[in-house]
């Protein structure tokens, strides 16, 4: 009997798949010392970005049903 694969719940909250086999995530350093960072940097930190290709390979194992 084949076993079900478990979804890594912490990863599921932090990354989401796109339609084209990529994953989106939020950048680090978003909340600490926002006042000293310039506005352009703060805006870019708040937008989701495409995850690096090496990390996206790991996501397939952590999020098997996404």
DAHUPE-V399817 format. One record per residue. RES is the residue in three letters. NEAR is the number of other ideal C-beta (glycine too) atoms within 10 Angstrom. Layout:
res=RES near=NEAR
res=RES near=NEAR
This chain:
res=UNK near=2
res=UNK near=4
res=UNK near=5
res=UNK near=7
res=UNK near=11
res=UNK near=9
res=UNK near=13
res=UNK near=16
res=UNK near=10
res=UNK near=9
res=UNK near=16
res=UNK near=14
res=UNK near=8
res=UNK near=13
res=UNK near=21
res=UNK near=14
res=UNK near=15
res=UNK near=12
res=UNK near=5
res=UNK near=6
res=UNK near=9
res=UNK near=13
res=UNK near=24
res=UNK near=14
res=UNK near=17
res=UNK near=12
res=UNK near=12
res=UNK near=8
res=UNK near=10
res=UNK near=11
res=UNK near=7
res=UNK near=8
res=UNK near=7
res=UNK near=13
res=UNK near=5
res=UNK near=7
res=UNK near=15
res=UNK near=7
res=UNK near=8
res=UNK near=8
res=UNK near=13
res=UNK near=12
res=UNK near=10
res=UNK near=11
res=UNK near=16
res=UNK near=11
res=UNK near=9
res=UNK near=13
res=UNK near=12
res=UNK near=12
res=UNK near=20
res=UNK near=11
res=UNK near=9
res=UNK near=7
res=UNK near=12
res=UNK near=17
res=UNK near=10
res=UNK near=14
res=UNK near=21
res=UNK near=12
res=UNK near=10
res=UNK near=18
res=UNK near=18
res=UNK near=12
res=UNK near=8
res=UNK near=13
